[in-house]
Amino acid sequence: MKESSTLYTGLDVHKDSVGIATADTGRNSEDRRVGSLGGDLAVLD
């Protein structure tokens, strides 16, 4: 039987950019900054 896991994704939205971060489940998990995108809708799509 496969074990399931959860990955949380966060978006920090600003006028000119969107920052992206992830974190695993659990109190002691580290968050990781993945990167950033431009702030317009076409880039986010």
C-alpha positions as CSV (number, residue, x, y, z in Angstrom):
1,M,0.0,0.0,0.0
2,K,1.3,3.4,-0.9
3,E,2.0,6.0,1.8
4,S,0.4,9.4,1.1
5,S,2.2,12.7,1.7
6,T,1.2,16.3,1.6
7,L,3.2,19.2,0.2
8,Y,2.1,22.7,1.0
9,T,2.7,25.5,-1.5
10,G,2.6,29.2,-0.7
11,L,2.4,32.2,-3.0
12,D,3.6,35.6,-1.7
13,V,1.8,38.0,-4.1
14,H,3.0,41.5,-4.8
15,K,2.2,44.1,-7.5
16,D,5.3,43.2,-9.6
17,S,6.2,39.6,-8.5
18,V,4.9,36.4,-7.0
19,G,7.2,34.5,-4.6
20,I,6.8,30.7,-4.4
21,A,7.7,28.5,-1.5
22,T,6.9,24.9,-0.4
23,A,6.9,23.0,2.9
24,D,6.4,19.3,3.9
25,T,3.9,18.1,6.5
26,G,5.0,18.3,10.2
27,R,6.1,20.8,12.8
28,N,9.8,20.3,12.1
29,S,9.7,20.5,8.4
30,E,11.7,23.2,6.6
31,D,10.2,25.6,4.2
32,R,11.9,26.0,0.8
33,R,11.9,29.1,-1.4
34,V,11.4,27.8,-4.9
35,G,11.6,31.0,-6.9
36,S,9.6,33.9,-8.1
37,L,7.7,35.0,-11.2
38,G,6.7,38.2,-12.8
39,G,3.5,39.8,-11.5
40,D,1.3,39.7,-14.6
41,L,-1.4,37.1,-15.1
42,A,0.1,35.7,-18.3
43,V,3.3,34.7,-16.5
44,L,1.4,33.0,-13.7
45,D,-0.7,31.0,-16.2
